[in-house]
Amino acid sequence: MRFTIITAFPDFFRDFLSTSIVGRAVKAGLFQVEAIDLRSFGKGAYRQIDDYAFGGGGMVLAPKPLKDALNAVSARTGEQRQKPFLICPTPQGALLTQETVETLYRQPHVVIVCGHYEGIDERFIEGEVDLEVSIGDCVLTGGEIPAMVVIDAVSRLIPGVVGKSGAVKEDSFYRGMLDHPHYTRPSSWEGRGVPEALLSGDAGDIDAWRRKEAVARTVTRRPDLLAKSDLGYYAGEVYVVIECGSARHVGEWAKLCESYGVSRLLLAMNSPEKREILRQDLGESSGVKLMPSLEYAVDWAAKKGKKGGRGKGKNLPLLVEVPNSEREGARHWLDVKRLVLEKGGPVLFYLFEDDRSAEKSDAIRLVPLQEGKLPFYGKLAALLDRFLGSR
């Protein structure tokens, strides 16, 4: 991967590109960074790159030096036919998120144009810039510091840049959550101790504590992130039970549930004869469990215990009904997702092929997905993607 920075102050990046993790990665050739001096393309003896803004208000970077610099980059790298992905840090840009970082990581060549003064001539932005980004609701002197932020964030995704590759997946935002708290020695400092789970040496307990704390932090500090979180990783087992009268589409349902990491697909069928026929058709390795009723399925899921087989015993799942039409007392899926994460135990989503309701007093009822206009398979897919889909 390659970064090119077009800037009036190339020396700004000297220390950044020669120290710490980024410096070591550049030296090892894991990615390339080049800083282009915009003044080399300025006009006159003073290499002028800006001019007065029409209507007053200060100096603006002129479009011609910027375009000349961009053309020189393309000519040097042989990219006249394939335009590099060009971004421009500005206060008016979209907020830089991990999703944007992952988009940039997938571009073979990213060019960053650093603005200054009152900004950049809008004609250059309209004609050349693919994405304007902002690192926050504040105004900086120029685009150099945001450019460093972009390079630093993207570089962490490049294999080999971060020593322990798995550590990247534990970062804030990677799974849609904030990171859990961290502690180091001594175990007691100024009267404050380290949580017992971290001192236990039990990897399962430590992992469970970290997931729980990540959820607690996110719910308290950034509840807006919950829409991006992977429910299966943080909440434990996720079961889907479908009450149906036939087995025509079971194979499609099973594949969909498997692809989203559902712990088990449970089918509730009243007819023993139909269950036996379906059992023979599916075989032992289908991953589908047949139940005589919804109530039986709920009880079975409750007895399975917590994720990973720890703490087996009665552990009632949160029951979430997915209706086909509007029902009284229904709740938005984001609100339900928050409840599931706060509870921290198993969750059981149950659906019906027809327009019935379970009428269970202890159930959470979702607002119909897409106002109930989706066919059953589409409803199941939408449900799984909203609750178990990655960012």
C-alpha positions, -999 to 999 in steps of 0.1 A, spaced: 0 0 0 12 35 -7 4 69 7 13 102 -10 9 135 9 6 167 -9 16 195 15 32 229 17 51 216 48 67 183 39 92 185 69 62 182 92 62 145 86 99 137 91 97 126 127 63 109 123 76 87 95 108 77 113 97 69 148 76 44 167 54 18 150 48 38 118 85 45 115 95 8 119 68 -3 94 79 22 68 115 12 73 105 -25 69 87 -17 36 53 -28 49 39 3 33 52 34 15 47 71 23 59 100 2 55 137 10 52 160 -20 62 197 -16 32 217 -30 54 247 -33 74 230 -61 44 236 -82 38 272 -72 40 301 -96 66 329 -97 98 334 -78 81 329 -45 64 297 -55 30 311 -47 3 284 -40 -25 305 -27 -45 336 -35 -71 359 -20 -106 345 -16 -133 360 -38 -156 380 -16 -129 384 10 -120 363 40 -84 353 36 -61 331 15 -72 300 -3 -50 272 -19 -52 277 -56 -65 248 -78 -37 248 -104 -7 240 -82 -28 212 -65 -37 197 -99 -1 200 -112 11 182 -81 -15 155 -85 -6 150 -122 30 147 -112 22 120 -87 2 100 -113 29 104 -139 57 92 -115 37 62 -103 23 53 -138 -13 58 -126 -26 80 -154 -53 54 -162 -62 44 -126 -67 74 -105 -55 71 -69 -80 75 -41 -77 111 -31 -89 124 3 -88 159 18 -90 166 56 -115 194 62 -138 205 90 -167 201 65 -158 164 58 -175 133 70 -163 122 105 -135 97 102 -146 63 115 -132 28 116 -154 19 86 -137 47 66 -103 36 77 -111 1 65 -122 15 31 -89 34 28 -70 3 37 -84 -15 7 -72 12 -17 -37 5 -32 -28 42 -34 -42 69 -12 -33 106 -18 -39 131 10 -41 168 2 -34 190 32 -53 222 32 -42 255 48 -53 290 54 -91 293 45 -90 260 28 -88 247 -8 -105 261 -39 -138 242 -42 -133 235 -79 -104 213 -71 -124 195 -45 -154 190 -68 -132 177 -97 -106 156 -79 -113 147 -43 -130 113 -36 -136 119 1 -134 148 25 -128 137 61 -128 153 95 -112 140 127 -135 160 149 -156 191 153 -127 215 157 -105 236 134 -68 230 130 -41 251 113 -37 227 84 -44 192 72 -10 177 82 -21 164 116 -53 148 103 -31 132 75 -10 116 102 -41 104 120 -53 87 88 -20 71 80 -16 58 116 -51 44 117 -49 27 83 -14 13 89 -26 -7 119 -47 -29 96 -17 -37 74 -3 -72 83 29 -70 102 26 -34 113 12 -42 148 33 -70 164 4 -90 177 -21 -91 148 -50 -103 171 -46 -71 192 -62 -51 164 -95 -70 168 -96 -60 204 -93 -22 197 -122 1 202 -147 2 173 -133 -29 155 -162 -50 167 -185 -20 171 -177 -16 208 -154 5 229 -124 -13 243 -124 -28 278 -103 -13 307 -67 -23 310 -45 -28 341 -8 -35 347 14 -42 378 13 -35 407 -20 -53 415 -27 -25 441 -19 11 436 -30 41 458 -57 19 473 -71 8 440 -70 -29 431 -72 -49 399 -105 -68 392 -103 -104 405 -111 -119 371 -79 -105 357 -59 -121 385 -75 -155 383 -54 -168 354 -86 -183 339 -87 -174 302 -124 -180 300 -132 -157 330 -108 -130 317 -125 -131 283 -160 -129 298 -150 -100 320 -135 -81 291 -166 -86 270 -189 -75 299 -168 -44 305 -167 -34 269 -205 -36 268 -209 -16 300 -186 12 287 -203 13 253 -238 14 268 -228 42 292 -205 63 270 -213 56 234 -248 40 231 -248 52 195 -223 24 187 -246 -4 196 -260 -6 161 -226 -17 149 -219 -43 176 -218 -80 169 -243 -94 193 -231 -130 192 -196 -121 204 -207 -100 234 -240 -116 244 -233 -153 244 -255 -179 227 -280 -167 201 -308 -192 192 -334 -189 165 -366 -209 168 -391 -210 139 -426 -224 143 -436 -239 110 -460 -263 95 -437 -277 67 -401 -282 59 -399 -267 24 -373 -240 32 -355 -254 62 -322 -259 42 -322 -222 33 -329 -211 69 -302 -233 82 -275 -220 58 -285 -184 67 -283 -190 104 -250 -208 100 -235 -180 81 -243 -155 108 -230 -177 136 -264 -186 152 -257 -211 180 -286 -234 169 -316 -232 146 -346 -248 164 -377 -258 145 -410 -261 164 -434 -286 147 -465 -299 164 -468 -330 142 -446 -360 153 -449 -375 119 -436 -344 102 -408 -341 127 -397 -377 120 -398 -372 82 -378 -340 85 -353 -356 109 -346 -383 83 -342 -358 55 -319 -335 74 -295 -361 89 -275 -358 121 -251 -332 109 -276 -305 98 -272 -283 128 -310 -281 131 -328 -293 162 -364 -303 161 -388 -294 189 -425 -303 195 -434 -268 206 -421 -233 212 -423 -238 249 -401 -269 247 -375 -250 226 -374 -221 252 -368 -246 280 -341 -264 260 -323 -231 253 -325 -222 290 -308 -254 301 -279 -249 277 -263 -224 301 -239 -197 292 -215 -194 263 -188 -220 261 -206 -244 284 -196 -225 316 -222 -222 344 -246 -248 330 -280 -249 346 -312 -229 345 -303 -197 327 -334 -182 311 -328 -166 277 -342 -133 268 -372 -140 245 -376 -118 215 -406 -123 192 -403 -112 156 -439 -105 144 -451 -102 109 -473 -73 117 -476 -45 142 -482 -55 178 -490 -35 209 -460 -28 231 -434 -35 204 -399 -21 207 -373 -9 182 -345 -33 174 -318 -10 187 -335 -8 221 -338 -46 221 -302 -49 212 -292 -28 241 -313 -50 264 -297 -81 252 -262 -67 257 -270 -54 292 -285 -88 302 -254 -107 290 -271 -141 287 -285 -161 259 -312 -147 236 -338 -166 217 -355 -150 186 -386 -168 176 -405 -163 144 -437 -177 127 -443 -184 91 -478 -172 94 -491 -140 111 -496 -154 146 -483 -141 179 -469 -163 207 -488 -142 233 -461 -148 259 -461 -123 287 -424 -126 293 -414 -119 257 -399 -88 242 -417 -80 209 -399 -63 180 -413 -37 158 -420 -54 124 -390 -53 101 -397 -31 71 -432 -27 84 -440 -63 78 -435 -61 40 -407 -86 38 -412 -123 29 -402 -147 56 -367 -154 43 -360 -117 39 -373 -111 75 -350 -137 89 -320 -123 69 -328 -87 81 -331 -99 117 -298 -118 117 -279 -89 99 -291 -63 124 -283 -83 155 -253 -105 143 -239 -88 113 -205 -72 114 -201 -35 109 
